[in-house]
Amino acid sequence: MPRAKRCRTTSISTGVVSNAEIAELLAREAETAKPPLTKAFRRAARKALLWTQEASHLLETGLLLTKLPGIGPYLEKIVLRWLTAPPDPVEPPPLRSNFLTLTQAQSSLATNPGWLASVKGDLQMHSQWSDGTGTIQEMADAAVEQNYEYVAITDHSKGLKIAGGIDEAQLARQADEITGINRSLVESGKKLRVLRSIELNLNPRGEGDMDDEALAKLDLVLGCFHSSLRRKEDQTERYVAALHNPAIQILGHPRGRIYNFRLGLSADWSRVFATAAELDKAVEIDGYPDRQDLNADLLLLAKREGCRISFGTDSHGPTQLRFMAFSAASALRAGVSCNRILNFMPREALLQWATAVRESAGQAAL
């Protein structure tokens, strides 16, 4: 006879513990647990950000919490205790504050169903050319499923060797591959086009690591800091320098924070965003769950200063295009107008903007 499905009949407290609270409780347990539980708690805290339904709802339906990614039998007992006897609310430290869970993002997006559906493309993703797991074709296929008009392939540039950064010769060969993929998309009647781009590695002086001639052939250039990200002193000048770098149009994952790992940099953000607005450049909401950068507080400042915003999932595989929910929800919650967001632009308008920014930067450099 088939084994009967196990279910729970545990009574539930009137207090509801959210996935966000569970993530914080798991992270706190990791701070006092002994190995190997330390890693298990930290991993589960991160995965809780991506649970597709609230753990409390799962419990109410009688299903086992081990269905949640990162939760095994031991952690299930602990989470079950929190759900049935809710602890006092805990405030996340700065290292873990202002991160949305997927369920929070979905709840926000449900208030404006057309918001996410109106996103026309994704402006940061990686392929096997650097540290991604999918080919450009596979990333394009996933984007077709999202009904996008465009995606930017932003593999890492050569200075970031740990992420398989590509040099100018590889970038040129990648452009040939993208041309072939776009030709195939046209022939098959698809509206998607793959944009030639790169995640340009910036040093603390705001300088890139690729030849200007190679960068000028791209549709878009995303500039990002990947070094000296734990400095505690004010870093405003590096951001201003980066925005004045004529090669870039978008400043990616600006703060450089990572959930429960790195706080990121500090700056006079009002000045940074005002500089971006003056130059008509964009700052990114990186939707990767561990990053969510810009976060809520900085987005409010960016909105006030009037700079453009870019959505990028920072996808490293086809299934991660779903991270757009984090970028879109963050902007919606902050009240950013869609006419200031690059991803709501039709493809031709986006490319015209990038060309205008590039030409303006070139004239300023003369």
N, C-alpha and C positions, 0 to 999 in steps of 0.2 A: 504493500500500500504506500502511496506517496506520503511523504512527511508533511504534517500539518504546518501551515504558516504560523510562525511565532508572532505574537503581538503583545502589547503592553496594556495593562489595565490600571496603571498608576494614577492616583488622583493628582490633580494639578492645582498649584497655588493660584490665587487670584492675581498675584503679581506675575507679569510676563517679562521674561529675560530675553532680550533681543540677541541676534547674532553678533551685533557690535559689542554688546556687553560680554558675551561668551568669549569672543576673540580677546578682549582685554583680560578677562579672568584667566584664560589659558596662557597668555603671555606673562602674567604675573606668577603663575605657578612655575613657569620655566625658570624664573629668576631664583627660585629656592630648591628646585628639584635636582636630583643627582642624575648623572649620565646613566643610561641613555635616554631617560625620561625628559631631560632638558630639551633635546632635539625634537622629541615627539610632541611636547607641548608647544614649542615654537612653530613647528611645522603645522600643527593643527590650528594655531592662532591665525597664521597666514591663510590657510585654506578656508577658514571660517568667513573670510571676506568674500569668498566666491560661492558659498553655499547658495543653491538656487531657491531654497525655501527656508523659512524660519524654523529653527530646531524645535521651538515650542509648538509650531503647527504639526511638525512631523510626529511629535510625541502625542499630540491630541488625536491623531488619526490611528494611533496604536502601532506605528512602525518603529523598528529599532533605530536608535541613533547611529549605529554603526553603518547605516546607509550614507551618512555624511562623510565626505572625503576627509581623511586625516583622523577619523575617530574609530579606534579599535575598542575591544571589550573593556580595557582598563579605563581609557578616557571616557567611555560611555558612562560608566558608573559615576564619574566626577561631574560630568555635564548634567546627568540626570539629577544629581543632588542639587545642583544650582537651579534647575528648572522647577523642581518640586518644592524647594525651600529657598526662594530667591535671596541672595545675600544683599547687603546694602549696596547701592549704586557706587561704582568706582569711576573716577575721572582718569582717562588715559594721560600719561605723561606726554610731553612734546614729541617724543620719538614715535608715538603711535596716535597722535591726535589728528583730527580732521581727515580721517580715511573713511570713505563710504564702504558699506558692504553692498554686495550685488542686490540684495533684497531692498535696501534703502534706495539704491539707484533706480531699480524697477518701480518702486512706489512713487518716486518723484516723476519719472517719465510717464507713468499712468495718468498723471494730472494733465498732461498735454500730449496725447497720442500721436499727433502729427509731427512733433519735434524731432524725434529720432528718425522717423520715416523720411524727413526732409533732408537729412544729411546726404550729401552727394558724393562723398569720398573720404578716404582715410589718408592722412598725410605723414604717417610714419609707420614703416614696417620693414622687416628684415627677411632676407632669403638665404639660401645656402651659399651665396657668394661671400657672406661674412659669417655671422653666428646664428642664422635662422635654420630651421629644420625643413622648411618647404622650398621648393623651386619657385621661380618667379611665375611660372605657369600655374602652379598650384595656388599661389597667393592670388593670382588673377581670377582663377576659377572660383575661389571663395568669395572674392569681391563681386563677381557676377551674381552669386547667390544673395548678396546683400543689396542688389539692384543699384550698385554704385555707377557713377559716370567715370570715376578716376580713382587711382591709388598711386601713391608715390613710393617707389622702392628706395629706401634710405639705408642701404648697407653702410657699415662703418668704414671710415677712411683709414688710410694706411698707418697713421700714428697709433691707433688703438689695436696693437698686435694681439692682445689677449682676447679680443673679440673677432679676430680674423680679418682685420681691416684691409681693404683693397687699395691698390695703387692706381695710378693714372692709366696704365696699360690695361689692367683688369676692368677699370671703369669703362673704357672704350669698348672692350669686348662685351661687357654687360649691356651697353647701349645697343649693340648689334642684336643681341638676343631680344631686348625689349622691342626693337623695331619689328622683328619677326613675329613676336607675340601680338603686337598691335595690328599687324597686317592680317593675321589670322582672325582677330576679333572683328575687324572690318568685314572680312569675307563671310564670317558667320552671322553677320547682322547684329552683333552685340554693341551696346553703347559704351561699354567700359573701354578706357584707354589707360595704359600703364605709363606713368610719368617718370622720366629719368631724374633721379635725385640722389642725395647722399646725406648721411649724418656726419657732417664735418667735425672732426675732433678739434676743439679749441684749447689753446693753452691759456694760462691765467692772464695773459696780456690780450686775449681776445683774437689771437692769430690762428689761422687754420693751418693744416698740414698737407694741402694739395696745391698743385699749380693753378693759378688763376685761369689760365687758358682752358684747362680741363673742366673747371667749374662753370665757366661761361657757356659751355655747351649743354648744360643741364637745364631742365625745366624749373627746378626749385632746389635750393640749398638750405638744409636744416643745420644750424650750428649748435653744438652742445659741449658743455664742459664735462670732462671725465677724470680730471686730476685736481689735487689740492682741494678736495671737497669737504674736508673736516676743519678748515680754518675757522676760527671763532671771531676774528676781527672783521669789520665791515668790508664787503666785497663789491660795493657799488661801482667802483671804477672799472673792474673787469667786465661787468655787464654793459656799462656804457661803451667801453671799447669794443666789445663783441657786436653790439648793435650798430656801431659805426663801421664795422668790417664790411666793405662793399660786396663781398662774395655771398653773404647770407641774407635770406629774406625772413626766416623763421628762427626764433631762439627756442630750442627744444629743452624739455624738462628743466626749467630754469633753476630751481632751487637745488636740484641734485639729491633730494631726499629719497630714502628707501625705508619702507615700513620696518620698524623694530630693529633697524640696523644702522641707519645714518640719518642725522637730523637735517643735514643740508646747510647751505650757506645763508648768511644774513646780508642784507643790503638796505639801502634807502629805496624801497620798492616803488614808492610813488615817483621818484626821479627816474628809475629804470623804465617804468611803464610810460611815463611822459616822454622819455627819449624815443621809445618804440613808436609812440603815437606821432611824434614829430617827424620821424623818418618813414612813417607808414609801414613799418615792419610788424610782424606778428609774434606773439608769445604763445607758447603751446600749453594745452592741457594734455599731458601724457596720461592716457587712460589705463596704462598697465597697472593692475591692482596694487602692486607694491610701491608704485610711484605716486599716482594721482597728483601730479605736479604740473601746473599750479594747483594749490589747494584752495579751499573755500575762502579763507581770509584774504589771500593774495588776489583771488579773482575779483573780489569786491573792489580792491584798489585799482586793479587793471581796468575794470569797468568805469570807475570814476575818472581815470585819466584818459579813457577813450581809445585805447590801443586795440589793434586787431588781435583776434584769438584764433588759434589753430587747434584742431582736434587730431591727435595721432594715437593709435592704440599701442604703438611700440611692439606690434605683434612679431613673434619669432616663429610662428607656425600658423597654418590656415585656420585652426579652430579659435585662435585668439582674436580674430577680428570682432568677436562679440564684446571685447573690452570697450568698444565704442560707447557702450552704455554708461561707463564711468565718466568719460569726457563729456558726453551730452548731458548727463544728469547734473554734473557739477556746474556747467554753464547755465542750465535751466534754473537750478537752485539759487545761483548768484544773480539771476535776472539779466544776464548778458543778452543784448539784442542780437537777433540772428543776422542783421545786416553788418555786424562787426566780426562775424565768424567766417573764416575762409571756406569752411566745408559746406556752407550753404550756397556758395557761388557755383553757377554753372562752370563747366570746364574752361571754356574760352575766356570767360571773365576772370577766372583764377589765373590763367596764364598771362592775360593782359596785365593784371595787377603785378605779377612777379616781374614781368618785363619792365614795367614802369618803375618799380622799386630799384631794379638793377641799373636802369639808365640814370635815375636820379642819383644813386650812390656813385656811379661812375663820374657824373658831372661834378659832384661835390669833391671828388678826389683830385680833380684837375687843378 
